[in-house]
Amino acid sequence: MDAHTAKPSPELPHVVIVGCGFGGLEATKVFEGAPVRVTLLDRSNHHLFQPLLYQVATAGLSAPAIAAPIRHMRRHQRNLTVLMADVVAIDKARREVRLADGQAIPYDQLIVAAGATHSYFGNDQWQEHAPGLKTLADAFTLRARLLSAFERAETLPDDASRAPWLNFVVIGGGPTGVEMAGTLAEIARHTLRDEFRRIDPGRAQVLLVEGSERILAAFKPEQSAQAKAQLERLGVQVRVGCRVVGIDEAGVDLQTADGGRERIAARTKVWAAGVAASPLARTLDVPLDRAGRVIVDEHMNIPGHAEVYVVGDMAAATSLEKDGTRKPVPGVSPGAKQAGRHAARQILARMNGRAEPPFRYRDYGNLATIGRKAAVADLGSIQFSGFAAWLFWLFVHVYFLIGFRNRVRVFADWAWAYFTFQRHARIVVEPKGGLRQDEA
Amino acid sequence: MDAHTAKPSPELPHVVIVGCGFGGLEATKVFEGAPVRVTLLDRSNHHLFQPLLYQVATAGLSAPAIAAPIRHMRRHQRNLTVLMADVVAIDKARREVRLADGQAIPYDQLIVAAGATHSYFGNDQWQEHAPGLKTLADAFTLRARLLSAFERAETLPDDASRAPWLNFVVIGGGPTGVEMAGTLAEIARHTLRDEFRRIDPGRAQVLLVEGSERILAAFKPEQSAQAKAQLERLGVQVRVGCRVVGIDEAGVDLQTADGGRERIAARTKVWAAGVAASPLARTLDVPLDRAGRVIVDEHMNIPGHAEVYVVGDMAAATSLEKDGTRKPVPGVSPGAKQAGRHAARQILARMNGRAEPPFRYRDYGNLATIGRKAAVADLGSIQFSGFAAWLFWLFVHVYFLIGFRNRVRVFADWAWAYFTFQRHARIVVEPKGGLRQDEA
């Protein structure tokens, strides 16, 4: 019986990991074969490859292509117990996490990686009209609404009643908003061509609204401009310096840069503007930043609790640069992965009376896709855009996708989509979900 | 401009088809290129290959593998308009169908193919505890419940509390019930093996309950016995002559053949027992049979209305046999397809002053799969079971699956599943859908 397959003894330290996104999953892997018992808790049964979630929302990929059951992925890790459970609170004093069903799970070491959720900046009533994109359920909701909007327009008797169903507003010009807007334009102009008899889907309007002065603010200004030009070539209207001040069922109210107001009649809205840390952060009773993220130290610890780590989108972490300055760690998957690994390694190091060097974020650059053959890449020393960036984006995403088979599947789906313009997952699962037939 | 691509003139007769299952889809195809305008109405945007729906419910296939957008499938049929709309009533006198949104669509000729729904024999309160399997939404509900039951058991502290989550009851011993029970046993014994730490999924109990004296009543008695033996080899308990008299959240009450009562504690129940025709049948105001099906004549017409046809699971149709006797048409996909084709051809024949010969059902036999390498086939002159029947079943289903690409995809998924015992679609989309964490 070797160490790898031996059942861990109950006397080993118990590491609890909350959340199996990129941060939690990477932390879990570090403990493989280590003399600890690990319990990984997630509200869902799958790890989700979130960078491709917009492809599920836009019918390009099916859900299983980007999601894999956690316990299947980690079945060989004998010191790991995976529990599908909803953690509702963390009790630092008693060193336990509390589940929605009332159970409490004690820990010796805790890594919290519960991610982020949408933020509507205090306008929670906007949520039902402009859903966001964080989970597979969100993606199915959006997919049903996008596809049903075209279906609904086809059933209506005249152009005036059809128009609001053929207007799509994407709110937020970050990578998700840009991907959604570009793909929506592609669907309208290519995928659905020749399939309708009463409407011309190519006449659908896709509007991307960004409050700041440029889209893709994490990129260099020239690249933002390139991305805007590429989106416009795809048929997307890009409005920068334009704030959303109201969202209801029938449309969106905008405040333009010059302070004017504008009303857009649009049945379908997508929220890609704001995120906030998981509400679990508040139960830690420690200082949070404005986005509700936990302010952590150079080892991802919370103040006064070297046994509690917070990583990923839930944490406001800094990286110690070579010049001694501290830079915020961006809320992207490499940041979450590196922080998760750091926390896990620090736990193991401390068990041996050592310590890791302070966390340093390794920045591989920024990458955003816009649509068919269009993307922007900023690798620090080199920036490029267009088809080359799109190929690079494709390669990176397929490469990092979890599980060999998913990679093959996603690649096959994309090759098919590229040559045929078709999207194989154009399925509205809940017939009434996006249709709202009883309404005007 | 040739006849095939010309826009149909509004003076052409208007054929309305309600429902795009096997019957409605086949009828639609017959009208390709014919001098009619066709409007096809369906509540969903996709045609569903229902014989493989249980594979979606049991995580073997993703939804897009067995569902295709109707308007994409028929995009080349220029005389066809597809509308995603919910038909709520048929007005024979005014010759129009009414939609949920209040619109009325007039017809010259009408083919109603709205299918069937679950019947709980007057116990509609059973539905939430024992969902059935007719739509993709049903399949997702079942998938979430099946997978979440194992997840829930893993979170519980002792065998007594876990047991009800590891008991699965399938109600109804027809093809769907047999497929579900066999696949569930395979999941418990093979797919999930070695992935749990606290429970042994292989100890899950799968119970198949059938009210009559044998399962697969459409087959010969020897084949029912073979199917029962194959199920038992897979680990399924088969109970025949056993009626369900109660279903609640925590379990099922049975009445055994000798009149005794038995209570089974089981959190997960699947309803595969009863179907009833679409409630749309009642709005036709014509004689119905006990299952709510419309009694139609030898051309699928309702009494006194040669312009109204009902086909598929909604119709109680008979076949004129060679010996002059009439036999009921079984509620299987070949029956619906043949009846749909017959109705459409009869419409075209009557437009030319002719008539089709009375409907004769061509019976290709019966086929039911049980699980890995197990099936039964009855081709009339020949009966076989086991591995050969399973290979035959596989071939037939992949062959008939709509769309070349879906065939390749399904075949690849199955080849993978066969050699690895894995099921790629093990995704619980709504984390709380099947889990009910707040309950005991």
Chai-1 contact restraints between the chains, C-beta under 6 A:
chainA,res_idxA,chainB,res_idxB,connection_type,confidence,min_distance_angstrom,max_distance_angstrom,comment,restraint_id
A,R43,B,P431,contact,1.0,0.0,6.0,A-B,restraint_1
A,S44,B,P431,contact,1.0,0.0,6.0,A-B,restraint_2
A,N45,B,E151,contact,1.0,0.0,6.0,A-B,restraint_3
A,N45,B,V428,contact,1.0,0.0,6.0,A-B,restraint_4
A,H46,B,I427,contact,1.0,0.0,6.0,A-B,restraint_5
A,S62,B,S62,contact,1.0,0.0,6.0,A-B,restraint_6
A,S62,B,P64,contact,1.0,0.0,6.0,A-B,restraint_7
A,A63,B,I427,contact,1.0,0.0,6.0,A-B,restraint_8
A,P64,B,S62,contact,1.0,0.0,6.0,A-B,restraint_9
A,P64,B,H424,contact,1.0,0.0,6.0,A-B,restraint_10
A,P64,B,A425,contact,1.0,0.0,6.0,A-B,restraint_11
A,P64,B,I427,contact,1.0,0.0,6.0,A-B,restraint_12
A,A67,B,I427,contact,1.0,0.0,6.0,A-B,restraint_13
A,P69,B,R426,contact,1.0,0.0,6.0,A-B,restraint_14
A,R71,B,E195,contact,1.0,0.0,6.0,A-B,restraint_15
A,H72,B,E195,contact,1.0,0.0,6.0,A-B,restraint_16
A,R75,B,D194,contact,1.0,0.0,6.0,A-B,restraint_17
A,R75,B,E195,contact,1.0,0.0,6.0,A-B,restraint_18
A,T81,B,R197,contact,1.0,0.0,6.0,A-B,restraint_19
A,L83,B,T155,contact,1.0,0.0,6.0,A-B,restraint_20
A,M84,B,E151,contact,1.0,0.0,6.0,A-B,restraint_21
A,A85,B,T155,contact,1.0,0.0,6.0,A-B,restraint_22
A,D86,B,Q437,contact,1.0,0.0,6.0,A-B,restraint_23
A,A100,B,Q437,contact,1.0,0.0,6.0,A-B,restraint_24
A,D101,B,Q437,contact,1.0,0.0,6.0,A-B,restraint_25
A,L136,B,V429,contact,1.0,0.0,6.0,A-B,restraint_26
A,A137,B,V429,contact,1.0,0.0,6.0,A-B,restraint_27
A,A137,B,E430,contact,1.0,0.0,6.0,A-B,restraint_28
A,E151,B,N45,contact,1.0,0.0,6.0,A-B,restraint_29
A,E151,B,M84,contact,1.0,0.0,6.0,A-B,restraint_30
A,T155,B,L83,contact,1.0,0.0,6.0,A-B,restraint_31
A,T155,B,A85,contact,1.0,0.0,6.0,A-B,restraint_32
A,D194,B,R75,contact,1.0,0.0,6.0,A-B,restraint_33
A,E195,B,R71,contact,1.0,0.0,6.0,A-B,restraint_34
A,E195,B,H72,contact,1.0,0.0,6.0,A-B,restraint_35
A,E195,B,R75,contact,1.0,0.0,6.0,A-B,restraint_36
A,R197,B,T81,contact,1.0,0.0,6.0,A-B,restraint_37
A,H424,B,P64,contact,1.0,0.0,6.0,A-B,restraint_38
A,A425,B,P64,contact,1.0,0.0,6.0,A-B,restraint_39
A,R426,B,P69,contact,1.0,0.0,6.0,A-B,restraint_40
A,I427,B,H46,contact,1.0,0.0,6.0,A-B,restraint_41
A,I427,B,A63,contact,1.0,0.0,6.0,A-B,restraint_42
A,I427,B,P64,contact,1.0,0.0,6.0,A-B,restraint_43
A,I427,B,A67,contact,1.0,0.0,6.0,A-B,restraint_44
A,V428,B,N45,contact,1.0,0.0,6.0,A-B,restraint_45
A,V429,B,L136,contact,1.0,0.0,6.0,A-B,restraint_46
A,V429,B,A137,contact,1.0,0.0,6.0,A-B,restraint_47
A,E430,B,A137,contact,1.0,0.0,6.0,A-B,restraint_48
A,P431,B,R43,contact,1.0,0.0,6.0,A-B,restraint_49
A,P431,B,S44,contact,1.0,0.0,6.0,A-B,restraint_50
A,Q437,B,D86,contact,1.0,0.0,6.0,A-B,restraint_51
A,Q437,B,A100,contact,1.0,0.0,6.0,A-B,restraint_52
A,Q437,B,D101,contact,1.0,0.0,6.0,A-B,restraint_53
